[in-house]
Amino acid sequence: GNSMGVVAILAALSAVHPSPLHRASPARMSAFPPGKGPLSIIVTVEIDPSRLEDFHATIKEDVRGSLEDEGGGCLRFDVHKDLEKENVFYFYEVYKDAEAVAKHKETAHYAKWQAFKASGGVKSQTASKAQGMIYGMG
């Protein structure tokens, strides 16, 4: 009866609109021996609440420039907003090596971030430096 037609329709729909929990590809993992992984910087910033619009524009430009204009030295640059505080953000930056970090600090987009900080846009900042060991992606 009709049940085969419904099953076929549902199968076709799920192929076009997979469940959000459906993995498009198997999970991937990369591991590095100690001392051989990329360098990461984890930054916490508290932004002056009156400067949030400027912050968003500045950090978007920094992320874009880091990923597109640094010759592949910046491998990842994520920005996260704190769940409770509207003006607190976390950056997760990954660079190929120390040379890539140094190159990042010489760019025009980084200079704009530094200018935003110098103008009082950042109330406080902490940064931790680390070296990648295991990266997983679903």
Secondary structure, DSSP 8 states (H G I E B T S, - for coil): -HHHHHHHHHHHHHHHS--TT--SS--EEEE--TT-S-EEEEEEEEE-GGGHHHHHHHHHHHHHHHHHSSTT-EEEEEEEE-SS-TTEEEEEEEESSHHHHHHHTTSHHHHHHHHHHHTT-EEEEEEEEEE--EEEE-
